């Protein structure tokens, strides 16, 4: 499970054997969220959330939004699409 980024104790992970649509997992000690990568639009959207507060999700959205291009490139590289 390649960790692509780290932020405030969370790991941003792309699983090599994962399914489409392109997405990342944000993993903390007792938290887990998935964000779909809308690569064509250069943005993302929350798919699921376990244990994160609304404020934490907003922090992650702001952080991940700055890295969508990198995350899309990594998704393609890991899944042999780029």
C-alpha positions as CSV (number, residue, x, y, z in Angstrom):
1,X,0.0,0.0,0.0
2,X,2.0,3.0,-1.2
3,X,1.7,6.0,0.9
4,X,1.7,9.0,-1.5
5,X,1.4,11.9,1.0
6,X,1.3,12.5,4.7
7,X,-0.6,15.3,6.5
8,X,-1.3,15.9,10.2
9,X,-0.8,12.3,11.1
10,X,-2.9,11.0,8.2
11,X,-1.5,8.9,5.4
12,X,-2.8,9.3,1.8
13,X,-2.7,5.8,0.3
14,X,-3.4,4.3,-3.1
15,X,-3.9,0.5,-3.0
16,X,-2.3,-1.3,-6.1
17,X,-5.2,-3.8,-6.4
18,X,-8.0,-1.3,-5.9
19,X,-10.9,-0.6,-8.2
20,X,-12.0,2.3,-10.3
21,X,-13.0,5.1,-10.1
22,X,-9.6,6.6,-9.2
23,X,-9.5,7.4,-5.5
24,X,-7.3,7.7,-2.5
25,X,-7.7,6.5,1.0
26,X,-6.9,8.8,3.9
27,X,-5.9,6.6,6.9
28,X,-5.5,7.8,10.5
29,X,-5.3,5.9,13.8
30,X,-9.1,5.6,14.1
31,X,-10.2,7.3,10.9
32,X,-10.6,6.3,7.3
33,X,-11.9,8.3,4.4
34,X,-12.0,7.8,0.6
35,X,-11.9,10.6,-1.9
36,X,-12.7,10.1,-5.6
37,X,-10.2,11.8,-7.8
38,X,-12.0,13.7,-10.6
39,X,-8.8,14.0,-12.6
40,X,-10.5,15.6,-15.7
41,X,-11.8,18.4,-13.5
42,X,-8.8,18.7,-11.3
43,X,-10.8,18.2,-8.1
44,X,-12.1,15.5,-5.8
45,X,-15.1,14.5,-3.8
46,X,-15.7,12.6,-0.6
47,X,-16.8,9.0,-1.1
48,X,-16.9,7.7,2.5
49,X,-15.9,8.8,6.0
50,X,-15.4,6.9,9.2
51,X,-14.4,8.8,12.3
52,X,-13.4,12.2,10.8
53,X,-15.2,15.3,11.9
54,X,-16.6,17.8,9.4
55,X,-13.7,20.2,10.2
56,X,-11.2,17.4,9.6
57,X,-12.7,16.5,6.3
58,X,-12.5,20.2,5.3
59,X,-8.8,20.3,6.2
60,X,-8.2,17.2,4.1
61,X,-10.2,18.5,1.1
62,X,-8.2,21.7,1.2
63,X,-4.9,19.8,1.4
64,X,-5.7,17.1,-1.2
65,X,-7.1,19.7,-3.6
66,X,-3.6,21.1,-3.9
67,X,-2.3,17.7,-4.9
68,X,-5.0,16.3,-7.2
69,X,-2.7,16.3,-10.2
70,X,0.1,14.4,-8.4
71,X,-2.5,12.0,-7.0
72,X,-4.0,11.4,-10.4
73,X,-0.5,10.7,-11.9
74,X,0.3,8.3,-9.0
75,X,-3.0,6.5,-9.5
76,X,-2.2,6.0,-13.2
77,X,1.4,4.9,-12.5
78,X,0.3,2.4,-9.8
79,X,-2.5,1.0,-12.0
80,X,-0.4,1.0,-15.2
81,X,-2.4,3.7,-16.9
82,X,0.2,6.3,-17.2
